[in-house]
């Protein structure tokens, strides 16, 4: 089974690393080229207990990979997790209802018809 995680912040990277630990092949995608370059080396850009070890193990066992290429990220995915930041409304509250459509539009064309998309709002 292959899944993709769009976004490599706390939610996205932890999601990807945990699925990798369960034996799932994972491609994590982000638009931040510096972050992806660090992650490819196993260098996690934030502190979360145990995440560095999970990422290193996933890389070593070829179960987790990182890319900035959205088409590559979603090409083989059966499930696509959207873990991107939630844009704020003008009053500063979380505008969770506004982000799914925009995220889906960015990668809808290359996705396979059978791929399932899912996501969670992260303020």
N, C-alpha and C positions, 0 to 999 in steps of 0.2 A: 504494500500500500504506500502511496506517495501523497503527502499533503504539502501545502504551501502556507506560509505565514507572511502576510504583508505588514511590515513594520517590525523593527527590531529593538524597540524600547523595552521597558520592564515587562509588559504584558506579552508582547510578541516573542521576544527571545526566550523568556521562561516557558511559554507555551511550546515553542519549537523544540527547545532542549528537552523538555519532559516527554513529548511525543517520541523524540529520538531515543530517549532512554527506554521507552516501551517497545522499541524495535521498529518504529515507523520511519520511513525515509522522509526527510523534511528539507524543503528549500525555503530559506528565509530571505525575504526581499526588502530592501530599503532604498530610498533615493539618496541617502547620505553615503557618498563613496568612501569617505574617511572611516566611517563606522564599519562599513562592510570590509574594508581592507584590514582593520583591526580584528574583526571577528574571524576572518579567514585564518588569522594567525593564532586564534584562541584567546585573544586579548579582549575581555569583556569590559566595555566602557562604563560600567556602573557596578555598585556592590549589591549583591543579593546572595545570601548564604548558599553555597553549593553550586551556583550557576557556572562558575568558571570550570569546575571539574566536569559537570555534565556536558558543557560545550566541547571541552577538550576530548572527552570520551566519544562524543558523537562524531567529531571530525576524524579522530583516529580510526573509528569503525566505519567511516564513510556513510553515516546515516544522517548527517546534517551538512548542508552546504549553504553558501551565502551568495547573493547576487544583487546587482542593481538593475538587472534586465527583467522587466515585468513579464514579458512573453516567456522567457526561460523559466521564470518562477512558477507560472501557472500551467505550462505546457502539459505536464504529466499528472497534475494534481487531481485527486478525486474530491478533495475538500480544500477550500481556500479560506483561511482564517484572516479576517481583516482586523488588525490590531494597531490602528493609527490613532493619533491624538484627536480628541474631540474639539472642533473649532468652537470658540465661545460666541455667544449671542452678544449683541451690542451692550446689554446690561451686565455682561460678565458671566452669566450662568451658562451651563453646558448646553450647547446646541446639538444634542445627539441626533435629533431627527434630520439634521441637514447633511451629515457626512456620508451615510451609506450610498446614496445615489451618485455622489461625485466620485467616490472610491471605485464603485462598480463601473462607471463610465470609463475610467482610466484603463481598466484591463478587460473590459467585457469582450472586445473583438477576439483576442487570442485564446480565450477560454474555451475548453471543450464543452459541448452541450450538457454532458452528464456531470460536470463538476458542480459541487454544492458550495455555496458561499455562506459564510457565517461571520459574525463580528460582535464585538462588545465595545461599548464606549469607554474610553479612558480619558478622564479630565486632565 
